[in-house]
Amino acid sequence: MAKRPTLKKTTSADAVQLYGFDEFQRALRRADKDTRRAIKQGNKEIAEQVVKRMRHRARIVWNADQYETIVPSIKAVQGNVPKVRAGGATKAKVSPRTPAGRRRRERPAAGDVFFGAEFGGRGTKTTMQFPLKRNRGYVMFPTIRAMHGFIKKEYTRRIEDVLKKLGD
C-alpha cells in the first residue's frame, strides 16, 4: 500500500517533491540487472546535458577565471538519479606560483576552490571576495534550476521507455 503523500519540511527554496518516487526507487532495487543498467545510462546522459550547460555557463559568468580551474572536475556520474559531481581531490590547474609570487608547495584541490568560486566568502569584511550578494551559487545551482523542467521531462520519458520495453 502506498504511503499517503505528506509535505516534508525543507530548508531549500528550490526543493521539488515527487509523490511515489521513494516507492519507485525501492522497486527499482528489485528490478533485473538490464533494467537498472538502462535507467542508469539514461540518467548519466541527462546529467551530461546538465554538465555541458554548466561548462558553458562557467565561461560566461563574471568570475570565469576561477571556474577555469574547476571546470575539468565537473563530471556526470552514473546512478539511479541524474547526478553531477564537482570539485573533489583532483588537483586544480593553477600557476606554480602564488599571487604573491612565492612558489607553491602543492596545488590546491579543485574541491577547495569550488565552494569559494560558487558561493564566495561572506563571513567578514575581509573575506567578502565577490561584490554581488548571492547565496544561491553562480554556475551549478542556477543551471540546475534553469534545467529543472528538462530534467523532469527527460527522466520521466526515459523511465517510461524502459518500462515499455519490460512490458513487451
Phi and psi restraints in degrees (value plus and minus 20) as a CYANA .aco file:
   2 ALA   PHI     -93.2   -53.2
   2 ALA   PSI     123.1   163.1
   3 LYS   PHI     -89.2   -49.2
   3 LYS   PSI     129.8   169.8
   4 ARG   PHI     -92.0   -52.0
   4 ARG   PSI     111.0   151.0
   5 PRO   PHI     -85.4   -45.4
   5 PRO   PSI     110.1   150.1
   6 THR   PHI    -147.9  -107.9
   6 THR   PSI     128.9   168.9
   7 LEU   PHI    -103.1   -63.1
   7 LEU   PSI     105.8   145.8
   8 LYS   PHI    -112.2   -72.2
   8 LYS   PSI     126.5   166.5
   9 LYS   PHI     -97.0   -57.0
   9 LYS   PSI     120.2   160.2
  10 THR   PHI    -161.8  -121.8
  10 THR   PSI     133.6   173.6
  11 THR   PHI    -111.0   -71.0
  11 THR   PSI     -31.2     8.8
  12 SER   PHI    -112.9   -72.9
  12 SER   PSI     115.0   155.0
  13 ALA   PHI     -97.7   -57.7
  13 ALA   PSI     -34.4     5.6
  14 ASP   PHI    -120.2   -80.2
  14 ASP   PSI      -9.5    30.5
  15 ALA   PHI     -91.1   -51.1
  15 ALA   PSI     125.1   165.1
  16 VAL   PHI    -147.4  -107.4
  16 VAL   PSI     114.4   154.4
  17 GLN   PHI    -134.4   -94.4
  17 GLN   PSI     106.3   146.3
  18 LEU   PHI    -129.0   -89.0
  18 LEU   PSI      99.7   139.7
  19 TYR   PHI     -94.2   -54.2
  19 TYR   PSI     113.9   153.9
  20 GLY   PHI      67.3   107.3
  20 GLY   PSI     -23.4    16.6
  21 PHE   PHI     -88.0   -48.0
  21 PHE   PSI     -59.6   -19.6
  22 ASP   PHI     -82.9   -42.9
  22 ASP   PSI     -63.1   -23.1
  23 GLU   PHI     -83.2   -43.2
  23 GLU   PSI     -59.7   -19.7
  24 PHE   PHI     -82.9   -42.9
  24 PHE   PSI     -63.5   -23.5
  25 GLN   PHI     -82.4   -42.4
  25 GLN   PSI     -59.0   -19.0
  26 ARG   PHI     -84.8   -44.8
  26 ARG   PSI     -63.3   -23.3
  27 ALA   PHI     -85.6   -45.6
  27 ALA   PSI     -53.3   -13.3
  28 LEU   PHI     -84.4   -44.4
  28 LEU   PSI     -51.3   -11.3
  29 ARG   PHI     -83.1   -43.1
  29 ARG   PSI     -49.1    -9.1
  30 ARG   PHI    -113.4   -73.4
  30 ARG   PSI     -19.9    20.1
  31 ALA   PHI     -94.0   -54.0
  31 ALA   PSI     144.2   184.2
  32 ASP   PHI     -92.1   -52.1
  32 ASP   PSI     146.6   186.6
  33 LYS   PHI     -82.1   -42.1
  33 LYS   PSI     -60.8   -20.8
  34 ASP   PHI     -85.7   -45.7
  34 ASP   PSI     -58.0   -18.0
  35 THR   PHI     -84.7   -44.7
  35 THR   PSI     -67.6   -27.6
  36 ARG   PHI     -81.5   -41.5
  36 ARG   PSI     -60.8   -20.8
  37 ARG   PHI     -84.0   -44.0
  37 ARG   PSI     -63.1   -23.1
  38 ALA   PHI     -82.9   -42.9
  38 ALA   PSI     -61.2   -21.2
  39 ILE   PHI     -86.8   -46.8
  39 ILE   PSI     -63.0   -23.0
  40 LYS   PHI     -84.7   -44.7
  40 LYS   PSI     -59.3   -19.3
  41 GLN   PHI     -86.5   -46.5
  41 GLN   PSI     -59.8   -19.8
  42 GLY   PHI     -83.3   -43.3
  42 GLY   PSI     -60.5   -20.5
  43 ASN   PHI     -86.0   -46.0
  43 ASN   PSI     -56.8   -16.8
  44 LYS   PHI     -86.7   -46.7
  44 LYS   PSI     -56.9   -16.9
  45 GLU   PHI     -84.6   -44.6
  45 GLU   PSI     -58.9   -18.9
  46 ILE   PHI     -83.5   -43.5
  46 ILE   PSI     -66.0   -26.0
  47 ALA   PHI     -83.1   -43.1
  47 ALA   PSI     -54.2   -14.2
  48 GLU   PHI     -85.3   -45.3
  48 GLU   PSI     -54.8   -14.8
  49 GLN   PHI     -84.7   -44.7
  49 GLN   PSI     -60.5   -20.5
  50 VAL   PHI     -85.4   -45.4
  50 VAL   PSI     -62.4   -22.4
  51 VAL   PHI     -82.9   -42.9
  51 VAL   PSI     -61.0   -21.0
  52 LYS   PHI     -79.8   -39.8
  52 LYS   PSI     -63.5   -23.5
  53 ARG   PHI     -88.0   -48.0
  53 ARG   PSI     -55.7   -15.7
  54 MET   PHI     -84.8   -44.8
  54 MET   PSI     -63.1   -23.1
  55 ARG   PHI     -84.1   -44.1
  55 ARG   PSI     -57.2   -17.2
  56 HIS   PHI     -85.3   -45.3
  56 HIS   PSI     -66.0   -26.0
  57 ARG   PHI     -83.6   -43.6
  57 ARG   PSI     -54.3   -14.3
  58 ALA   PHI     -84.9   -44.9
  58 ALA   PSI     -44.6    -4.6
  59 ARG   PHI    -101.2   -61.2
  59 ARG   PSI     -43.7    -3.7
  60 ILE   PHI    -126.0   -86.0
  60 ILE   PSI     -25.9    14.1
  61 VAL   PHI     -93.9   -53.9
  61 VAL   PSI     138.1   178.1
  62 TRP   PHI     -86.9   -46.9
  62 TRP   PSI     -44.6    -4.6
  63 ASN   PHI    -126.0   -86.0
  63 ASN   PSI      24.9    64.9
  64 ALA   PHI     -82.6   -42.6
  64 ALA   PSI     -49.4    -9.4
  65 ASP   PHI     -84.4   -44.4
  65 ASP   PSI     -52.5   -12.5
  66 GLN   PHI     -92.3   -52.3
  66 GLN   PSI     -55.2   -15.2
  67 TYR   PHI     -90.9   -50.9
  67 TYR   PSI     -39.7     0.3
  68 GLU   PHI     -78.5   -38.5
  68 GLU   PSI     -52.4   -12.4
  69 THR   PHI     -97.3   -57.3
  69 THR   PSI     -41.6    -1.6
  70 ILE   PHI    -117.8   -77.8
  70 ILE   PSI     -52.2   -12.2
  71 VAL   PHI     -71.5   -31.5
  71 VAL   PSI     -60.9   -20.9
  72 PRO   PHI     -82.7   -42.7
  72 PRO   PSI     -40.7    -0.7
  73 SER   PHI    -109.8   -69.8
  73 SER   PSI     -25.1    14.9
  74 ILE   PHI    -103.0   -63.0
  74 ILE   PSI      98.7   138.7
  75 LYS   PHI    -158.8  -118.8
  75 LYS   PSI     132.1   172.1
  76 ALA   PHI    -106.1   -66.1
  76 ALA   PSI     117.3   157.3
  77 VAL   PHI    -138.2   -98.2
  77 VAL   PSI     120.6   160.6
  78 GLN   PHI     -99.6   -59.6
  78 GLN   PSI     113.9   153.9
  79 GLY   PHI    -190.4  -150.4
  79 GLY   PSI    -196.9  -156.9
  80 ASN   PHI     -91.7   -51.7
  80 ASN   PSI     -38.2     1.8
  81 VAL   PHI    -150.0  -110.0
  81 VAL   PSI     136.8   176.8
  82 PRO   PHI     -81.3   -41.3
  82 PRO   PSI     107.0   147.0
  83 LYS   PHI    -148.6  -108.6
  83 LYS   PSI     125.2   165.2
  84 VAL   PHI    -146.7  -106.7
  84 VAL   PSI     113.6   153.6
  85 ARG   PHI    -135.4   -95.4
  85 ARG   PSI     114.8   154.8
  86 ALA   PHI    -157.5  -117.5
  86 ALA   PSI     133.1   173.1
  87 GLY   PHI      63.3   103.3
  87 GLY   PSI    -152.5  -112.5
  88 GLY   PHI      73.2   113.2
  88 GLY   PSI    -189.1  -149.1
  89 ALA   PHI    -106.3   -66.3
  89 ALA   PSI     -25.2    14.8
  90 THR   PHI     -78.5   -38.5
  90 THR   PSI     113.7   153.7
  91 LYS   PHI     -90.2   -50.2
  91 LYS   PSI     115.0   155.0
  92 ALA   PHI     -93.8   -53.8
  92 ALA   PSI     129.8   169.8
  93 LYS   PHI    -106.6   -66.6
  93 LYS   PSI      76.5   116.5
  94 VAL   PHI    -150.3  -110.3
  94 VAL   PSI     149.1   189.1
  95 SER   PHI     -83.8   -43.8
  95 SER   PSI     129.4   169.4
  96 PRO   PHI     -91.6   -51.6
  96 PRO   PSI     -25.8    14.2
  97 ARG   PHI    -137.1   -97.1
  97 ARG   PSI     130.2   170.2
  98 THR   PHI     -96.9   -56.9
  98 THR   PSI     146.8   186.8
  99 PRO   PHI     -78.6   -38.6
  99 PRO   PSI     -45.5    -5.5
 100 ALA   PHI     -99.9   -59.9
 100 ALA   PSI     -27.6    12.4
 101 GLY   PHI      79.8   119.8
 101 GLY   PSI     -26.3    13.7
 102 ARG   PHI    -100.0   -60.0
 102 ARG   PSI     134.9   174.9
 103 ARG   PHI     -94.8   -54.8
 103 ARG   PSI     115.7   155.7
 104 ARG   PHI     -96.5   -56.5
 104 ARG   PSI     119.3   159.3
 105 ARG   PHI     -96.1   -56.1
 105 ARG   PSI     -63.4   -23.4
 106 GLU   PHI    -168.9  -128.9
 106 GLU   PSI     132.8   172.8
 107 ARG   PHI     -96.9   -56.9
 107 ARG   PSI     125.8   165.8
 108 PRO   PHI     -92.8   -52.8
 108 PRO   PSI     135.1   175.1
 109 ALA   PHI     -95.3   -55.3
 109 ALA   PSI     130.5   170.5
 110 ALA   PHI     -81.8   -41.8
 110 ALA   PSI     -51.5   -11.5
 111 GLY   PHI     -85.4   -45.4
 111 GLY   PSI     -52.1   -12.1
 112 ASP   PHI     -88.1   -48.1
 112 ASP   PSI     -54.5   -14.5
 113 VAL   PHI    -103.4   -63.4
 113 VAL   PSI     -50.5   -10.5
 114 PHE   PHI     -77.1   -37.1
 114 PHE   PSI     -73.6   -33.6
 115 PHE   PHI     -89.1   -49.1
 115 PHE   PSI     -50.9   -10.9
 116 GLY   PHI     -87.3   -47.3
 116 GLY   PSI     -59.9   -19.9
 117 ALA   PHI     -94.6   -54.6
 117 ALA   PSI     -55.1   -15.1
 118 GLU   PHI     -95.3   -55.3
 118 GLU   PSI     -60.0   -20.0
 119 PHE   PHI    -137.4   -97.4
 119 PHE   PSI     -47.4    -7.4
 120 GLY   PHI      61.3   101.3
 120 GLY   PSI     150.7   190.7
 121 GLY   PHI    -123.3   -83.3
 121 GLY   PSI     108.5   148.5
 122 ARG   PHI    -151.5  -111.5
 122 ARG   PSI      -1.0    39.0
 123 GLY   PHI     -86.7   -46.7
 123 GLY   PSI     -71.0   -31.0
 124 THR   PHI    -156.6  -116.6
 124 THR   PSI     156.0   196.0
 125 LYS   PHI     -80.8   -40.8
 125 LYS   PSI     -53.3   -13.3
 126 THR   PHI     -96.8   -56.8
 126 THR   PSI     -40.0     0.0
 127 THR   PHI    -120.5   -80.5
 127 THR   PSI     -13.7    26.3
 128 MET   PHI     -99.0   -59.0
 128 MET   PSI      66.7   106.7
 129 GLN   PHI    -105.1   -65.1
 129 GLN   PSI     -38.7     1.3
 130 PHE   PHI    -137.3   -97.3
 130 PHE   PSI     115.9   155.9
 131 PRO   PHI     -93.5   -53.5
 131 PRO   PSI     -45.6    -5.6
 132 LEU   PHI    -100.7   -60.7
 132 LEU   PSI     123.1   163.1
 133 LYS   PHI    -111.0   -71.0
 133 LYS   PSI      77.6   117.6
 134 ARG   PHI    -148.8  -108.8
 134 ARG   PSI     115.3   155.3
 135 ASN   PHI    -146.4  -106.4
 135 ASN   PSI      -6.5    33.5
 136 ARG   PHI    -138.9   -98.9
 136 ARG   PSI      -4.5    35.5
 137 GLY   PHI      68.2   108.2
 137 GLY   PSI     152.7   192.7
 138 TYR   PHI    -137.7   -97.7
 138 TYR   PSI     -54.3   -14.3
 139 VAL   PHI    -143.2  -103.2
 139 VAL   PSI     -82.2   -42.2
 140 MET   PHI     -81.5   -41.5
 140 MET   PSI     -77.9   -37.9
 141 PHE   PHI     -91.7   -51.7
 141 PHE   PSI     -58.6   -18.6
 142 PRO   PHI     -83.0   -43.0
 142 PRO   PSI     -54.6   -14.6
 143 THR   PHI     -87.0   -47.0
 143 THR   PSI     -63.3   -23.3
 144 ILE   PHI     -84.1   -44.1
 144 ILE   PSI     -61.3   -21.3
 145 ARG   PHI     -83.2   -43.2
 145 ARG   PSI     -60.8   -20.8
 146 ALA   PHI     -88.8   -48.8
 146 ALA   PSI     -51.9   -11.9
 147 MET   PHI    -117.2   -77.2
 147 MET   PSI      -8.1    31.9
 148 HIS   PHI     -75.8   -35.8
 148 HIS   PSI     -67.1   -27.1
 149 GLY   PHI     -82.9   -42.9
 149 GLY   PSI     -63.6   -23.6
 150 PHE   PHI     -80.6   -40.6
 150 PHE   PSI     -64.6   -24.6
 151 ILE   PHI     -82.2   -42.2
 151 ILE   PSI     -67.7   -27.7
 152 LYS   PHI     -82.3   -42.3
 152 LYS   PSI     -65.1   -25.1
 153 LYS   PHI     -84.9   -44.9
 153 LYS   PSI     -66.6   -26.6
 154 GLU   PHI     -86.5   -46.5
 154 GLU   PSI     -61.4   -21.4
 155 TYR   PHI     -80.9   -40.9
 155 TYR   PSI     -66.5   -26.5
 156 THR   PHI     -82.7   -42.7
 156 THR   PSI     -63.6   -23.6
 157 ARG   PHI     -82.7   -42.7
 157 ARG   PSI     -63.2   -23.2
 158 ARG   PHI     -88.7   -48.7
 158 ARG   PSI     -57.5   -17.5
 159 ILE   PHI     -84.7   -44.7
 159 ILE   PSI     -63.5   -23.5
 160 GLU   PHI     -82.5   -42.5
 160 GLU   PSI     -59.5   -19.5
 161 ASP   PHI     -81.2   -41.2
 161 ASP   PSI     -63.3   -23.3
 162 VAL   PHI     -85.9   -45.9
 162 VAL   PSI     -61.6   -21.6
 163 LEU   PHI     -87.5   -47.5
 163 LEU   PSI     -53.8   -13.8
 164 LYS   PHI     -85.2   -45.2
 164 LYS   PSI     -60.0   -20.0
 165 LYS   PHI     -83.9   -43.9
 165 LYS   PSI     -54.0   -14.0
 166 LEU   PHI     -87.7   -47.7
 166 LEU   PSI     -55.2   -15.2
 167 GLY   PHI     -90.7   -50.7
 167 GLY   PSI     -44.5    -4.5
